Each structure stands twice: as C-alpha cells, then as structure tokens.
Amino acid sequence: MNTKAPIVVIVDDEPGILEVQKATLESLGIQPLCFNDPLKAWERIRQGPVDLVITDWEMPEMTGLNLLFKIRGLQNPPQVIFLSGFGNVSRAVQALVEGATDFIEKPFEPGAYQKAVRDALERSHSGESHISGGKNKAVADRAPETVIASAAMKRIFETARAAAASDAAVLLLGESGTGKEVVADFIHRQSRRAKGPSIKVNCGALPESLIESELFGHEKGAFTGADRRRIGRFELANGGTLFLDEIGELPAAMQVKLLRALQEKTIERVGGEGPVASDFRLVSATNKNLQEEVAEENFREDLFYRINVVPIRIPPLRQRVEDLPPLAAYFLEILAKASKAPLKELHPAALEALKRFHWPGNVRQLRNAIEYAVVMSRDRVIELKDLPEDVLHFQGTAAPAGGGAAEAGSAAQTVAPRVVVPEGGLDALLQSVEKDAIETSLIRHDWEIQTVLDELKISRSRLYDRMKAYGIKRP
C-alpha cells in the first residue's frame, strides 16, 4: 500500500455503525473522516482529494446511490464501497454496474471489510478508475451500446448520441424493462453534462404523499416528521441530468410543478421561503401512451409537448432476439463479480430456450432469469433444467423428467398436477394461489410495480389492496 496516508470518507446515518467502521479502519492505521449526513460528506468529497468513500445505501437526506451519481461527475473520482443492511445480489449488481468498487452486507465481518478496503485503496493508488463513465470496468469493460447486436438498437443509440449533443428534453418510450434507463445513462455520458450528477427517480414507486418532498425537497419542520432539511432530486441534479422514469404516473399537482420547474429552471422546497435555481437536463421515460393519457385528461398537454422534444421508442426484447445472447453473457459477467464466484456459461440448449421465450418483462426479466439460473446451477455450465419454470414450459421447451441437457430436444410430457384443497375449501385455495402469484411476480421483477401490473393484468389499486390483505410487504 502507498506510504501516503489514504483519505477515507465513511457515510452512514447510524452512529453505532460509524463507530464500528472507524475502529475497524483504525486497526489498519487509517484515520477516516466520518459523516452521518451525506450532504456534508459530499461537500468534503468534492473538495478532494479522497481515495475511498464507504457509504450506506439508505439514508434520509440522500441515498448512497445518488451520492455515487454525484461522485461520478468528479474529475478524479474516488473508489466507492457500498455498505448496506438490505444487501442482496440484485442490489449488489446495481451498485457494481453503476460504478461501485465493492458491496458489503451489514453486519460485516471485520476481516472481509478490511480486505475490501485494502483492495479498493490499491486500485486507487494504482490510478485504476472504476467510476469513469459510470460503468464499473472491473465488471465489464463494455459500454451498453456494445452489448447489443440488433440493427434496431444500434439505430436507437445513434439517435440517442445525436440527442445528447443538445439540452433538448428526451422522452423514452417502450414497454417496462426494455432498457430505457440504460439509454438515459448513455445520453448523460455522451452529453456536455457527463461530469455532472445523473439523478434517477421512479415516479411510479413513490407514494403520492411523499412525491413532492422527494422531488422538490423540504425544509426542517415543513410537516410532521420533517426533523431535518431534505434536498430534493431536482436540486441534486443541478449541473447534470434528471431521469424521470414512469413519468406518466405523476399526479396532476406534480405535473404542474414539473412544468414550472422546466420553464423557469427553479424549484421550491416544501416549506421553503423562495425559489431555488437548478440547471438540469430532463430525460423522461414511460410505458404508457401519453397522447392517449392527454386525450383522457390524465396528463397535461403542455407538459407532454415540453418533455417530448426528442422521442425515442425502444422495441421489446421479443422483437430483437439478436440482442439476447450478448445481454445474457453480460449479466453472467456482472453476477459473477457481484457474488465473487467463477464465471458461468449457458449450454446451447438453455440459450435456445431463452431465445424462444416471449419475455413480457423484457431485459429486466432476462436479467432475473439469468440470476435464477446462476443460483440453481451447480456446475460451471447452466443447463436447460436450471432455467425458471415459466421459460421451461413456454411453447414446449420444458426439460424432460431426466432434466439432462442431452435430452433437451424432446418435449416433456404434461402431467396434470394433483390439487390439494386446504381446510378453508375452494376460496382458501384461490386466495393462496393469488397470494403466491403476486409474491412470485413481485420477486421476479424486483418489485417493479408497473411490470407486475402488466404481467398480472390488474389495476394498481387492486394490487395494493391484495398486498395489504395478504400482508405482502417489500423486504
């Protein structure tokens, strides 16, 4: 390790965790700078120089992921390690793809924590950057536009590159899971704002009661529970790009405030006394037909024209099957990195089954299917029997009883299952099936509500009603 004392910043809103990390680093001879407020930590980080940032994932003022987005814009960004009590493979993958060096679950084992810190500092001192451009080069040294093979997606990225040269608002259209966020990232990285923050908001995932505070921020004491100032996403995006996913879900009142923010480049915090300037470039996305929403008076016409300067429609995965093999290989790479396990590969029979599937959840569902197969596979090669059930039983692709790859060409015989009726009778059975279907869909699609609604073909209000009735809560 370099003889120069490394500068390490720790960010965590739990004082006890901060103390444990501080003691663990001091045992390595490192005197870290500790912050329980990510905004204050950011002020120190941007002053530089900093070798390493270790940040919590969930924090009140600003999430660790948003802090990473801001760090990506620095000329010499430090290494970033995520520490989270809500860790899982999906979250680790997201952190690594966005540019983090490593991901550690709470409660952490001191030895593993120290090793992750040593490795990150060695990379820092060697000048190896993992955050440039927002993609972790240790995971995959490929830009998103190269993880495709179809002519349709190549045209999409050509259009996106042209749009990135201006500050014009871009509207990304297409089904859930097609890769709209990836294209939004590409536009940011190709724009003059690439060194600024890239802030992302899923409008459909925010409760209506909290969306104003999340987007515009609030002052201390603005409402019950507002025990400190919170900086909203519009302010965080100052000098960079704001990506509003599922913009069609914005309530009418928020549509008015968004229109004003776009026109005036100022926002007002909840409980604030005056406007706050924010210079951001807007990229929006939706799987809805906004023109129909305008006709039905669910979406403001003036806002639609404001955000629809450059529309880009992304085709579903089933219409560009050529992209599936490189995407599958890419997901295998990042999953191997996230789980710190050997890289696996797909047996040709498994790959053919993936190519035949219709992918209602598109690329997001493919990533989940690859993750499932990696978990189920006991060998280096992922075979047909390791794929999810919905892929196996689609259009005769089910594996035979033996499950071997060599037998993959023959279709499995369909055997009618024996239904065991619970004590509550048919009603109890139907409720059990409904509960299982909802839970399975939520887990499969990583709690992307709109994708779940599309798959189950139910309304948002009914989904929330059923989740409440069955006690289904996001972990």
URCORLIN-V217001 format. One record per residue. N is the residue number from 0. RES is the residue in three letters. PSI is psi in whole degrees, 0 to 359 (NA if undefined). NEAR is the number of other ideal C-beta (glycine too) atoms within 12 Angstrom. Layout:
n | res | psi | near
N | RES | PSI | NEAR
N | RES | PSI | NEAR
//
This chain:
n | res | psi | near
0 | MET | 147 | 21
1 | ASN | 142 | 16
2 | THR | 335 | 7
3 | LYS | 132 | 12
4 | ALA | 124 | 18
5 | PRO | 151 | 31
6 | ILE | 113 | 27
7 | VAL | 129 | 41
8 | VAL | 129 | 41
9 | ILE | 133 | 42
10 | VAL | 116 | 47
11 | ASP | 134 | 38
12 | ASP | 2 | 31
13 | GLU | 111 | 23
14 | PRO | 321 | 16
15 | GLY | 318 | 16
16 | ILE | 322 | 30
17 | LEU | 315 | 28
18 | GLU | 318 | 17
19 | VAL | 316 | 25
20 | GLN | 318 | 41
21 | LYS | 313 | 26
22 | ALA | 321 | 20
23 | THR | 320 | 32
24 | LEU | 325 | 34
25 | GLU | 331 | 19
26 | SER | 343 | 18
27 | LEU | 3 | 26
28 | GLY | 18 | 17
29 | ILE | 131 | 31
30 | GLN | 95 | 17
31 | PRO | 159 | 35
32 | LEU | 119 | 29
33 | CYS | 135 | 33
34 | PHE | 136 | 33
35 | ASN | 2 | 27
36 | ASP | 112 | 28
37 | PRO | 333 | 37
38 | LEU | 318 | 29
39 | LYS | 324 | 24
40 | ALA | 318 | 38
41 | TRP | 320 | 35
42 | GLU | 319 | 20
43 | ARG | 319 | 26
44 | ILE | 317 | 38
45 | ARG | 343 | 27
46 | GLN | 330 | 15
47 | GLY | 174 | 18
48 | PRO | 150 | 22
49 | VAL | 135 | 33
50 | ASP | 324 | 37
51 | LEU | 139 | 41
52 | VAL | 127 | 50
53 | ILE | 114 | 51
54 | THR | 146 | 48
55 | ASP | 162 | 44
56 | TRP | 307 | 37
57 | GLU | 117 | 26
58 | MET | 149 | 33
59 | PRO | 311 | 28
60 | GLU | 321 | 33
61 | MET | 134 | 40
62 | THR | 158 | 35
63 | GLY | 327 | 42
64 | LEU | 319 | 37
65 | ASN | 326 | 40
66 | LEU | 319 | 50
67 | LEU | 318 | 47
68 | PHE | 322 | 45
69 | LYS | 320 | 43
70 | ILE | 325 | 46
71 | ARG | 334 | 40
72 | GLY | 353 | 36
73 | LEU | 153 | 32
74 | GLN | 320 | 16
75 | ASN | 79 | 20
76 | PRO | 140 | 36
77 | PRO | 166 | 45
78 | GLN | 152 | 43
79 | VAL | 129 | 48
80 | ILE | 132 | 51
81 | PHE | 139 | 44
82 | LEU | 123 | 41
83 | SER | 142 | 33
84 | GLY | 355 | 23
85 | PHE | 30 | 22
86 | GLY | 141 | 28
87 | ASN | 174 | 25
88 | VAL | 319 | 28
89 | SER | 316 | 33
90 | ARG | 321 | 30
91 | ALA | 318 | 34
92 | VAL | 314 | 34
93 | GLN | 315 | 35
94 | ALA | 315 | 41
95 | LEU | 319 | 37
96 | VAL | 325 | 38
97 | GLU | 349 | 39
98 | GLY | 0 | 41
99 | ALA | 153 | 47
100 | THR | 323 | 41
101 | ASP | 170 | 39
102 | PHE | 125 | 44
103 | ILE | 135 | 40
104 | GLU | 143 | 26
105 | LYS | 145 | 24
106 | PRO | 140 | 18
107 | PHE | 155 | 28
108 | GLU | 125 | 14
109 | PRO | 319 | 19
110 | GLY | 316 | 14
111 | ALA | 321 | 21
112 | TYR | 313 | 33
113 | GLN | 322 | 28
114 | LYS | 317 | 20
115 | ALA | 321 | 34
116 | VAL | 314 | 39
117 | ARG | 313 | 30
118 | ASP | 317 | 25
119 | ALA | 319 | 39
120 | LEU | 326 | 35
121 | GLU | 319 | 20
122 | ARG | 319 | 31
123 | SER | 315 | 32
124 | HIS | 338 | 22
125 | SER | 355 | 15
126 | GLY | 11 | 13
127 | GLU | 117 | 22
128 | SER | 133 | 26
129 | HIS | 1 | 38
130 | ILE | 347 | 42
131 | SER | 128 | 26
132 | GLY | 357 | 28
133 | GLY | 5 | 43
134 | LYS | 138 | 35
135 | ASN | 110 | 38
136 | LYS | 339 | 24
137 | ALA | 335 | 27
138 | VAL | 306 | 35
139 | ALA | 121 | 30
140 | ASP | 50 | 18
141 | ARG | 134 | 20
142 | ALA | 155 | 25
143 | PRO | 324 | 35
144 | GLU | 349 | 30
145 | THR | 351 | 20
146 | VAL | 43 | 35
147 | ILE | 162 | 35
148 | ALA | 344 | 20
149 | SER | 147 | 26
150 | ALA | 326 | 15
151 | ALA | 314 | 26
152 | MET | 331 | 37
153 | LYS | 321 | 21
154 | ARG | 324 | 20
155 | ILE | 313 | 36
156 | PHE | 330 | 31
157 | GLU | 316 | 20
158 | THR | 317 | 26
159 | ALA | 322 | 38
160 | ARG | 320 | 25
161 | ALA | 319 | 19
162 | ALA | 327 | 31
163 | ALA | 337 | 30
164 | ALA | 345 | 19
165 | SER | 181 | 18
166 | ASP | 16 | 26
167 | ALA | 143 | 25
168 | ALA | 137 | 35
169 | VAL | 135 | 43
170 | LEU | 116 | 40
171 | LEU | 126 | 41
172 | LEU | 149 | 33
173 | GLY | 169 | 36
174 | GLU | 161 | 34
175 | SER | 138 | 39
176 | GLY | 9 | 37
177 | THR | 345 | 42
178 | GLY | 24 | 44
179 | LYS | 322 | 43
180 | GLU | 325 | 36
181 | VAL | 317 | 42
182 | VAL | 322 | 43
183 | ALA | 318 | 44
184 | ASP | 316 | 38
185 | PHE | 316 | 40
186 | ILE | 316 | 45
187 | HIS | 314 | 43
188 | ARG | 334 | 35
189 | GLN | 352 | 31
190 | SER | 171 | 31
191 | ARG | 348 | 19
192 | ARG | 13 | 31
193 | ALA | 331 | 27
194 | LYS | 357 | 26
195 | GLY | 176 | 31
196 | PRO | 151 | 39
197 | SER | 106 | 43
198 | ILE | 131 | 42
199 | LYS | 139 | 36
200 | VAL | 128 | 40
201 | ASN | 101 | 34
202 | CYS | 331 | 35
203 | GLY | 342 | 31
204 | ALA | 353 | 24
205 | LEU | 128 | 27
206 | PRO | 142 | 18
207 | GLU | 328 | 20
208 | SER | 341 | 15
209 | LEU | 351 | 25
210 | ILE | 323 | 32
211 | GLU | 317 | 35
212 | SER | 320 | 35
213 | GLU | 318 | 35
214 | LEU | 316 | 39
215 | PHE | 350 | 37
216 | GLY | 173 | 36
217 | HIS | 159 | 32
218 | GLU | 158 | 23
219 | LYS | 132 | 19
220 | GLY | 7 | 16
221 | ALA | 330 | 23
222 | PHE | 171 | 17
223 | THR | 126 | 10
224 | GLY | 351 | 15
225 | ALA | 79 | 22
226 | ASP | 358 | 15
227 | ARG | 161 | 24
228 | ARG | 142 | 25
229 | ARG | 128 | 36
230 | ILE | 127 | 40
231 | GLY | 171 | 41
232 | ARG | 328 | 44
233 | PHE | 318 | 42
234 | GLU | 319 | 38
235 | LEU | 332 | 40
236 | ALA | 3 | 39
237 | ASN | 126 | 28
238 | GLY | 1 | 30
239 | GLY | 217 | 40
240 | THR | 136 | 47
241 | LEU | 122 | 46
242 | PHE | 113 | 42
243 | LEU | 101 | 44
244 | ASP | 150 | 42
245 | GLU | 46 | 35
246 | ILE | 337 | 46
247 | GLY | 347 | 37
248 | GLU | 357 | 33
249 | LEU | 131 | 37
250 | PRO | 159 | 24
251 | ALA | 317 | 18
252 | ALA | 322 | 17
253 | MET | 331 | 35
254 | GLN | 321 | 34
255 | VAL | 314 | 19
256 | LYS | 324 | 29
257 | LEU | 317 | 38
258 | LEU | 316 | 26
259 | ARG | 319 | 23
260 | ALA | 322 | 39
261 | LEU | 324 | 34
262 | GLN | 319 | 18
263 | GLU | 348 | 18
264 | LYS | 32 | 22
265 | THR | 156 | 22
266 | ILE | 166 | 37
267 | GLU | 126 | 27
268 | ARG | 153 | 33
269 | VAL | 124 | 30
270 | GLY | 4 | 22
271 | GLY | 164 | 25
272 | GLU | 357 | 10
273 | GLY | 173 | 11
274 | PRO | 152 | 18
275 | VAL | 126 | 27
276 | ALA | 143 | 17
277 | SER | 116 | 34
278 | ASP | 99 | 25
279 | PHE | 158 | 37
280 | ARG | 131 | 40
281 | LEU | 129 | 43
282 | VAL | 127 | 47
283 | SER | 163 | 46
284 | ALA | 150 | 45
285 | THR | 152 | 42
286 | ASN | 5 | 36
287 | LYS | 161 | 30
288 | ASN | 97 | 21
289 | LEU | 333 | 33
290 | GLN | 322 | 19
291 | GLU | 321 | 14
292 | GLU | 323 | 24
293 | VAL | 315 | 22
294 | ALA | 327 | 12
295 | GLU | 6 | 14
296 | GLU | 31 | 12
297 | ASN | 345 | 23
298 | PHE | 137 | 35
299 | ARG | 133 | 29
300 | GLU | 319 | 19
301 | ASP | 326 | 17
302 | LEU | 321 | 33
303 | PHE | 313 | 33
304 | TYR | 333 | 19
305 | ARG | 323 | 27
306 | ILE | 348 | 38
307 | ASN | 38 | 33
308 | VAL | 312 | 20
309 | VAL | 96 | 28
310 | PRO | 137 | 28
311 | ILE | 118 | 38
312 | ARG | 125 | 29
313 | ILE | 124 | 39
314 | PRO | 153 | 29
315 | PRO | 161 | 32
316 | LEU | 325 | 37
317 | ARG | 342 | 27
318 | GLN | 1 | 21
319 | ARG | 60 | 30
320 | VAL | 337 | 28
321 | GLU | 336 | 21
322 | ASP | 346 | 39
323 | LEU | 312 | 39
324 | PRO | 312 | 27
325 | PRO | 327 | 27
326 | LEU | 316 | 41
327 | ALA | 317 | 41
328 | ALA | 321 | 28
329 | TYR | 315 | 34
330 | PHE | 324 | 41
331 | LEU | 321 | 38
332 | GLU | 309 | 33
333 | ILE | 331 | 40
334 | LEU | 322 | 37
335 | ALA | 319 | 29
336 | LYS | 316 | 31
337 | ALA | 321 | 37
338 | SER | 359 | 25
339 | LYS | 47 | 21
340 | ALA | 163 | 18
341 | PRO | 149 | 16
342 | LEU | 132 | 24
343 | LYS | 167 | 29
344 | GLU | 161 | 25
345 | LEU | 133 | 36
346 | HIS | 145 | 29
347 | PRO | 323 | 19
348 | ALA | 322 | 31
349 | ALA | 319 | 41
350 | LEU | 320 | 34
351 | GLU | 321 | 26
352 | ALA | 321 | 40
353 | LEU | 321 | 42
354 | LYS | 334 | 28
355 | ARG | 340 | 25
356 | PHE | 155 | 32
357 | HIS | 348 | 24
358 | TRP | 66 | 42
359 | PRO | 332 | 32
360 | GLY | 3 | 37
361 | ASN | 217 | 39
362 | VAL | 325 | 42
363 | ARG | 319 | 40
364 | GLN | 323 | 40
365 | LEU | 316 | 44
366 | ARG | 318 | 41
367 | ASN | 322 | 38
368 | ALA | 320 | 43
369 | ILE | 319 | 42
370 | GLU | 316 | 37
371 | TYR | 314 | 30
372 | ALA | 322 | 36
373 | VAL | 318 | 38
374 | VAL | 318 | 22
375 | MET | 331 | 24
376 | SER | 134 | 30
377 | ARG | 356 | 14
378 | ASP | 176 | 19
379 | ARG | 330 | 17
380 | VAL | 126 | 24
381 | ILE | 119 | 38
382 | GLU | 174 | 32
383 | LEU | 318 | 39
384 | LYS | 345 | 32
385 | ASP | 351 | 36
386 | LEU | 160 | 41
387 | PRO | 154 | 35
388 | GLU | 318 | 22
389 | ASP | 331 | 27
390 | VAL | 318 | 41
391 | LEU | 321 | 32
392 | HIS | 21 | 21
393 | PHE | 119 | 24
394 | GLN | 48 | 15
395 | GLY | 22 | 20
396 | THR | 8 | 30
397 | ALA | 143 | 30
398 | ALA | 145 | 32
399 | PRO | 170 | 24
400 | ALA | 324 | 14
401 | GLY | 331 | 15
402 | GLY | 0 | 23
403 | GLY | 151 | 20
404 | ALA | 329 | 27
405 | ALA | 337 | 16
406 | GLU | 10 | 19
407 | ALA | 338 | 29
408 | GLY | 336 | 17
409 | SER | 140 | 18
410 | ALA | 146 | 20
411 | ALA | 148 | 23
412 | GLN | 139 | 12
413 | THR | 123 | 12
414 | VAL | 125 | 10
415 | ALA | 125 | 6
416 | PRO | 152 | 6
417 | ARG | 120 | 6
418 | VAL | 125 | 11
419 | VAL | 113 | 10
420 | VAL | 126 | 14
421 | PRO | 172 | 15
422 | GLU | 329 | 10
423 | GLY | 0 | 11
424 | GLY | 200 | 11
425 | LEU | 320 | 13
426 | ASP | 316 | 13
427 | ALA | 323 | 15
428 | LEU | 314 | 17
429 | LEU | 320 | 17
430 | GLN | 321 | 18
431 | SER | 318 | 21
432 | VAL | 317 | 20
433 | GLU | 315 | 24
434 | LYS | 314 | 22
435 | ASP | 320 | 19
436 | ALA | 318 | 25
437 | ILE | 313 | 33
438 | GLU | 317 | 25
439 | THR | 316 | 21
440 | SER | 318 | 33
441 | LEU | 316 | 31
442 | ILE | 316 | 24
443 | ARG | 322 | 33
444 | HIS | 20 | 34
445 | ASP | 39 | 31
446 | TRP | 28 | 29
447 | GLU | 100 | 34
448 | ILE | 316 | 33
449 | GLN | 321 | 39
450 | THR | 320 | 36
451 | VAL | 317 | 38
452 | LEU | 318 | 32
453 | ASP | 319 | 30
454 | GLU | 316 | 30
455 | LEU | 345 | 27
456 | LYS | 51 | 13
457 | ILE | 166 | 21
458 | SER | 160 | 15
459 | ARG | 318 | 22
460 | SER | 321 | 12
461 | ARG | 320 | 17
462 | LEU | 311 | 30
463 | TYR | 324 | 22
464 | ASP | 315 | 15
465 | ARG | 321 | 28
466 | MET | 319 | 27
467 | LYS | 316 | 14
468 | ALA | 322 | 14
469 | TYR | 1 | 20
470 | GLY | 32 | 11
471 | ILE | 119 | 24
472 | LYS | 148 | 12
473 | ARG | 129 | 18
474 | PRO | NA | 14
//
